[in-house]
Amino acid sequence: MNKATLLGNVGRDPELIQTTTGVSIVKFSLATNRKLKNGDKKTTWHNIKAFNKTAEVLNEYVKQGQQIVIEGSINNETWEKDDGTKGFTSEVLVDNFHFVGAKVDSPAPQPAAAAPATPVQGVDLESPPF
C-alpha cells in the first residue's frame, strides 16, 4: 500500500500548467515538522503534485503559508541527466486535501467581480495520466 497523509504549510504558491492534451497539473511545496528526541524541530519539504479538477481547485484557493492536509501517494522518479549522472525526485500525488487552520489573507475582490465559490474539500482526483 502506498498512502501518505501530510499536515503542513504551503511553502510557495501553486504553479498551474496545462498539458498539450488539456490536463491541468499543479505543483507546490509543503513544509511539515516533526519533533526530535532532544526536543528540536526538524522541517521536511515535500513536492506536491495534483491533476485535473483537484489541480484547478488547489491553484485557485491555496496560498503560501496556508495550512493544509494532503492525502495521496508517494511517487519516486529517476532519470539520466545530460552529464550521465542519475537524477532523483520524490513527490506526493494528491488524492484528497482539506483546508485547516486560519485562512491566509488574499487580495480583496474587485467591486465588479463576484465572490468566489466556497472551496470544495476532499475533491477526489481522477486517475493521473501515466
PyMOL commands that set and color helices and strands:
alter all, ss='L'
color gray80, all
select helices_A, chain A and resi 52-61
alter helices_A, ss='H'
color red, helices_A
select strands_A, chain A and resi 4-10+15-18+24-35+41-51+67-80+86-99
alter strands_A, ss='S'
color yellow, strands_A
deselect
rebuild
show_as cartoon
